[in-house]
Amino acid sequence: MRIHEPYFRSSRKLARGIVLVMAACLVSMDAAAVDPDPPKRPDFSPPSMSSKWKLTLGGSLVFFDTRAAWSPRGTAGTVIELEDTLGLEEHIGTFNVSALYRVNRRHSLELAITDMDRSATRVIDEDVEWGDYVFRADGVVTSDFGVRVFKLSWRYNFSDADRLQAGFLAGLSTFDISVSLRGEGRLQSDDGQESIEEVVESADVIAPVPVVGFFLDYGLKPRLALHFRTNILDLSISSRHGRVIESAFGIEYAVTDRFGIGAGVGGTDIEYNSDKDDEKLGLRFRFNTVGVFASFMF
């Protein structure tokens, strides 16, 4: 069989071309495998996590569970379930305000204020001991329960990623709590005689409580961020003991670089006991929140 010279030359050129193409592919694949700087996932920071100033105005639905006992004269006192016994509302609407200032990438300061007041008037079903008096069953009792919370926190961010801020927080939470009962109280004199009087008995607590905790802010998208924080403290000083456990979770969307909206849930558990001189005061205060908020960033 005879092979024509033109065909043989074309075959050799084709084979040479295939070898060169394969060699080029192998070189490029090897270069890609040893590339010291592969493409990185693009980083970003939502406006709610990068603005110098952030002001937040919110409204929440708050669900309560409150118990208290107070005896100025050293007796044990009776624990009162304020919602069940006195008829205080189990849930109310309230507002909260907070301001955050970022000193730099690592450090920031935050101030938050919340006000929660409730009152009720009802005919009580059983005798209620509060302070120096026993409010008699089948009597009309008006009760007031007020709580104002002021929180000042310093935050330290240990993350180097723009879309993630996580770190520790420390600060001071001040709880201004007052419980007042007004109605017909039964008073027993030293000689054993009982009298019925219209009385008002109030107990007030201002408890500045240092707190420590953890926070995490994460950018899901360039305008969408998740926020989480938790505080915890269990502390005894002299005749006083306080415990605070707080946590909050929220999601926020930046409509513009200056305005955002969001929603969140939270829970707080406060326990305070004081046994100073002859006065005994105990308070267990729990509340959960579900709310929405608007934020303004500068």
SULQUI-V713146 format. One record per residue. N is the residue number from 1. RES is the residue in one small letter. SS is DSSP state (H for helix, E for strand, C for the rest). Layout:
((N/RES/SS) (N/RES/SS))
//
This chain:
((1/m/C) (2/r/C) (3/i/C) (4/h/C) (5/e/H) (6/p/H) (7/y/H) (8/f/H) (9/r/H) (10/s/H) (11/s/H) (12/r/H) (13/k/H) (14/l/H) (15/a/H) (16/r/H) (17/g/H) (18/i/H) (19/v/H) (20/l/H) (21/v/H) (22/m/H) (23/a/H) (24/a/H) (25/c/H) (26/l/H) (27/v/H) (28/s/H) (29/m/H) (30/d/H) (31/a/H) (32/a/H) (33/a/H) (34/v/C) (35/d/C) (36/p/C) (37/d/C) (38/p/C) (39/p/C) (40/k/C) (41/r/C) (42/p/C) (43/d/C) (44/f/C) (45/s/C) (46/p/C) (47/p/H) (48/s/H) (49/m/H) (50/s/H) (51/s/C) (52/k/C) (53/w/E) (54/k/E) (55/l/E) (56/t/E) (57/l/E) (58/g/E) (59/g/E) (60/s/E) (61/l/E) (62/v/E) (63/f/E) (64/f/E) (65/d/E) (66/t/E) (67/r/E) (68/a/E) (69/a/E) (70/w/E) (71/s/E) (72/p/C) (73/r/C) (74/g/C) (75/t/C) (76/a/C) (77/g/C) (78/t/C) (79/v/C) (80/i/E) (81/e/E) (82/l/H) (83/e/H) (84/d/H) (85/t/H) (86/l/H) (87/g/C) (88/l/C) (89/e/C) (90/e/C) (91/h/E) (92/i/E) (93/g/E) (94/t/E) (95/f/E) (96/n/E) (97/v/E) (98/s/E) (99/a/E) (100/l/E) (101/y/E) (102/r/E) (103/v/C) (104/n/C) (105/r/C) (106/r/C) (107/h/E) (108/s/E) (109/l/E) (110/e/E) (111/l/E) (112/a/E) (113/i/E) (114/t/E) (115/d/E) (116/m/E) (117/d/E) (118/r/E) (119/s/E) (120/a/E) (121/t/E) (122/r/E) (123/v/E) (124/i/C) (125/d/C) (126/e/C) (127/d/C) (128/v/E) (129/e/E) (130/w/E) (131/g/C) (132/d/C) (133/y/E) (134/v/E) (135/f/E) (136/r/C) (137/a/C) (138/d/C) (139/g/C) (140/v/E) (141/v/E) (142/t/E) (143/s/E) (144/d/E) (145/f/E) (146/g/E) (147/v/E) (148/r/E) (149/v/E) (150/f/E) (151/k/E) (152/l/E) (153/s/E) (154/w/E) (155/r/E) (156/y/E) (157/n/E) (158/f/C) (159/s/C) (160/d/C) (161/a/C) (162/d/C) (163/r/C) (164/l/E) (165/q/E) (166/a/E) (167/g/E) (168/f/E) (169/l/E) (170/a/E) (171/g/E) (172/l/E) (173/s/E) (174/t/E) (175/f/E) (176/d/E) (177/i/E) (178/s/E) (179/v/E) (180/s/E) (181/l/E) (182/r/E) (183/g/E) (184/e/E) (185/g/E) (186/r/E) (187/l/E) (188/q/E) (189/s/C) (190/d/C) (191/d/C) (192/g/C) (193/q/C) (194/e/E) (195/s/E) (196/i/E) (197/e/E) (198/e/E) (199/v/E) (200/v/E) (201/e/E) (202/s/E) (203/a/E) (204/d/E) (205/v/E) (206/i/E) (207/a/E) (208/p/E) (209/v/E) (210/p/E) (211/v/E) (212/v/E) (213/g/E) (214/f/E) (215/f/E) (216/l/E) (217/d/E) (218/y/E) (219/g/E) (220/l/E) (221/k/E) (222/p/C) (223/r/C) (224/l/E) (225/a/E) (226/l/E) (227/h/E) (228/f/E) (229/r/E) (230/t/E) (231/n/E) (232/i/E) (233/l/E) (234/d/E) (235/l/E) (236/s/E) (237/i/E) (238/s/C) (239/s/C) (240/r/E) (241/h/E) (242/g/E) (243/r/E) (244/v/E) (245/i/E) (246/e/E) (247/s/E) (248/a/E) (249/f/E) (250/g/E) (251/i/E) (252/e/E) (253/y/E) (254/a/E) (255/v/C) (256/t/C) (257/d/C) (258/r/C) (259/f/E) (260/g/E) (261/i/E) (262/g/E) (263/a/E) (264/g/E) (265/v/E) (266/g/E) (267/g/E) (268/t/E) (269/d/E) (270/i/E) (271/e/E) (272/y/E) (273/n/E) (274/s/E) (275/d/E) (276/k/E) (277/d/C) (278/d/C) (279/e/E) (280/k/E) (281/l/E) (282/g/E) (283/l/E) (284/r/E) (285/f/E) (286/r/E) (287/f/E) (288/n/E) (289/t/E) (290/v/E) (291/g/E) (292/v/E) (293/f/E) (294/a/E) (295/s/E) (296/f/E) (297/m/E) (298/f/C))
//
